[in-house]
Amino acid sequence: MSTTNDQLLESVTTCLENIKVRTVTKAELRKLLCRGLGIGPEVASDVVNTFFELITQSLNAGDDVKLAGFGKFMVRTKAARPGRNVRTGESVQIDSRRSVTFMAGPKQKTAMAPLPKVRIKRKKRLPRYAQPVHYCDEVALVNVPPPNPGPLRASLQQHTKIRESFL
């Protein structure tokens, strides 16, 4: 029995590698079952549809669905909360609702290839007094002194003006 399971897993894996589509659809699952098990398309279609119907029925009943080696589908109840209508700005009460979440199992997490680490270069911050100035279609940064230079700087400027007037 284990050899047939291994053969099935190997044939499904090779079929998945040959799929060029990034999203696996029900039709793709049917094709994989036809190739892997050697069954007809009608039977494969019934198997796939029944599988998803059983999962849907269990989730509608409020039960969690745990697939060993793959993951767990859980039903979460989200509480009612206040919201806001974006168009009118009016406060609206959002009703409580149920939603389905999926948590990958440990085997699935380790089987997935890790994403490469990417370092994002942060832009250097402009000085406080650098402001964009628009010339027709071009934008240039011009150093504009801060609006309030402070009393010490103002007194230094006055001192230099007085000194230059005597020289």
Backbone torsions as a table, in degrees:
resi	resn	phi	psi	omega
1	MET	NA	-39.4	-178.2
2	SER	-68.8	-31.1	179.0
3	THR	-67.6	-37.4	178.6
4	THR	-69.4	-35.6	176.2
5	ASN	-65.3	-40.5	177.8
6	ASP	-64.7	-41.0	178.6
7	GLN	-64.8	-41.9	178.6
8	LEU	-62.1	-46.5	179.5
9	LEU	-61.4	-40.1	179.6
10	GLU	-66.4	-41.8	-179.2
11	SER	-69.3	-38.2	177.6
12	VAL	-66.2	-40.4	179.2
13	THR	-62.5	-43.8	178.8
14	THR	-66.3	-36.3	177.1
15	CYS	-65.2	-41.5	179.1
16	LEU	-64.0	-35.7	179.2
17	GLU	-67.4	-28.9	-179.3
18	ASN	-80.6	-14.4	-179.6
19	ILE	-72.6	128.0	-179.9
20	LYS	-91.1	-11.8	-177.8
21	VAL	-82.1	139.5	180.0
22	ARG	-77.1	-26.9	-179.6
23	THR	-106.4	127.3	178.1
24	VAL	-89.0	122.0	-177.6
25	THR	-100.6	175.7	176.4
26	LYS	-61.4	-38.5	179.4
27	ALA	-62.4	-39.9	177.8
28	GLU	-65.7	-40.0	177.2
29	LEU	-62.3	-40.1	177.2
30	ARG	-61.1	-44.7	179.0
31	LYS	-62.3	-41.0	179.7
32	LEU	-63.6	-41.2	177.7
33	LEU	-66.1	-40.1	177.8
34	CYS	-60.5	-46.5	-178.8
35	ARG	-71.0	-43.8	-174.3
36	GLY	-72.6	-42.3	-176.9
37	LEU	-99.0	-14.4	-178.9
38	GLY	72.4	33.7	179.2
39	ILE	-104.3	166.9	-178.7
40	GLY	-74.7	161.5	-178.7
41	PRO	-64.7	-32.1	179.4
42	GLU	-66.9	-43.6	-179.9
43	VAL	-66.5	-41.9	179.1
44	ALA	-63.4	-39.4	178.3
45	SER	-64.1	-41.7	177.6
46	ASP	-63.7	-39.9	-179.7
47	VAL	-63.7	-47.3	-178.4
48	VAL	-64.7	-46.5	-179.4
49	ASN	-64.0	-41.5	178.9
50	THR	-64.5	-40.0	179.2
51	PHE	-59.7	-47.9	-178.9
52	PHE	-71.4	-33.0	176.2
53	GLU	-64.6	-41.1	179.0
54	LEU	-64.3	-41.6	178.1
55	ILE	-63.9	-44.1	-179.8
56	THR	-63.1	-43.2	179.3
57	GLN	-63.0	-41.4	179.8
58	SER	-65.4	-42.3	179.6
59	LEU	-67.8	-38.2	177.5
60	ASN	-64.1	-31.0	178.4
61	ALA	-77.8	-7.5	179.0
62	GLY	93.1	7.5	-179.6
63	ASP	-89.2	149.9	172.9
64	ASP	-83.9	149.4	178.5
65	VAL	-116.5	115.8	-178.4
66	LYS	-112.3	121.1	177.2
67	LEU	-107.9	108.3	-174.8
68	ALA	-58.6	133.0	179.4
69	GLY	83.0	-5.4	-179.3
70	PHE	-120.4	-61.5	-179.4
71	GLY	167.5	-168.5	-174.4
72	LYS	-135.8	128.8	172.5
73	PHE	-94.2	129.2	-177.5
74	MET	-127.1	147.4	175.5
75	VAL	-97.8	123.4	178.0
76	ARG	-112.8	139.2	176.0
77	THR	-102.9	120.1	179.3
78	LYS	-96.9	130.8	-176.3
79	ALA	-71.3	159.6	175.0
80	ALA	-66.4	147.0	-177.0
81	ARG	-149.4	157.8	176.4
82	PRO	-77.4	145.0	178.0
83	GLY	-137.8	-175.0	-178.6
84	ARG	-139.9	134.1	174.4
85	ASN	-73.7	121.2	-175.0
86	VAL	-65.9	-37.6	-176.5
87	ARG	-72.2	-44.5	-174.3
88	THR	-99.7	-20.1	-177.3
89	GLY	80.3	5.2	-177.9
90	GLU	-76.5	140.4	176.6
91	SER	-72.9	135.1	-177.9
92	VAL	-132.8	143.6	176.1
93	GLN	-90.0	122.3	178.1
94	ILE	-91.9	126.4	-176.4
95	ASP	-68.2	158.3	174.8
96	SER	-70.4	153.5	-178.3
97	ARG	-152.4	165.6	176.2
98	ARG	-108.5	143.0	177.5
99	SER	-139.5	159.0	-179.3
100	VAL	-103.3	131.4	174.9
101	THR	-121.3	157.2	179.3
102	PHE	-125.1	134.5	175.5
103	MET	-122.7	120.5	-179.2
104	ALA	-68.9	143.5	178.0
105	GLY	-77.6	169.2	-178.2
106	PRO	-61.5	-38.0	178.8
107	LYS	-64.7	-40.6	179.9
108	GLN	-66.6	-39.4	-179.9
109	LYS	-64.5	-41.4	-179.9
110	THR	-74.3	-28.3	-179.5
111	ALA	-72.3	-27.4	-179.7
112	MET	-72.8	138.4	178.6
113	ALA	-71.6	132.8	179.0
114	PRO	-69.2	146.3	177.9
115	LEU	-74.9	144.5	177.3
116	PRO	-66.9	144.6	178.7
117	LYS	-76.7	130.5	-179.1
118	VAL	-120.3	127.8	176.3
119	ARG	-94.1	131.0	179.4
120	ILE	-96.5	123.6	177.5
121	LYS	-79.1	125.2	179.2
122	ARG	-86.3	142.7	178.0
123	LYS	-73.6	143.4	175.8
124	LYS	-70.4	139.6	-179.8
125	ARG	-74.8	140.4	176.9
126	LEU	-76.8	151.4	175.0
127	PRO	-59.9	158.3	-176.6
128	ARG	-58.1	-33.2	-173.8
129	TYR	-95.5	4.5	176.4
130	ALA	-83.8	119.4	-177.8
131	GLN	-123.9	142.6	177.7
132	PRO	-72.9	136.7	177.4
133	VAL	-122.4	130.9	-176.3
134	HIS	-97.6	125.8	172.8
135	TYR	-117.3	105.5	-177.5
136	CYS	52.8	-108.9	-178.2
137	ASP	-100.2	-4.7	-176.2
138	GLU	-101.6	152.1	177.2
139	VAL	-117.8	129.1	179.3
140	ALA	-127.7	150.3	176.4
141	LEU	-99.5	125.4	-178.9
142	VAL	-118.8	132.7	177.8
143	ASN	-76.2	113.1	178.3
144	VAL	-111.4	130.1	-178.4
145	PRO	-63.7	155.1	178.6
146	PRO	-59.5	152.7	-175.1
147	PRO	-62.7	-34.3	180.0
148	ASN	-119.8	97.8	-175.1
149	PRO	-71.0	-15.3	179.0
150	GLY	98.6	156.2	-175.4
151	PRO	-67.3	-34.3	-177.4
152	LEU	-66.0	-44.3	-179.3
153	ARG	-65.9	-40.5	179.3
154	ALA	-63.1	-40.7	179.8
155	SER	-68.6	-33.8	176.8
156	LEU	-65.7	-40.2	178.7
157	GLN	-64.9	-42.4	178.3
158	GLN	-64.5	-40.9	-179.6
159	HIS	-62.0	-42.9	178.9
160	THR	-66.8	-36.3	178.0
161	LYS	-65.3	-42.6	179.5
162	ILE	-65.1	-41.3	-178.5
163	ARG	-65.0	-42.1	-179.5
164	GLU	-67.2	-30.8	179.2
165	SER	-69.0	-31.2	178.1
166	PHE	-78.6	-23.9	-177.2
167	LEU	-85.0	NA	NA
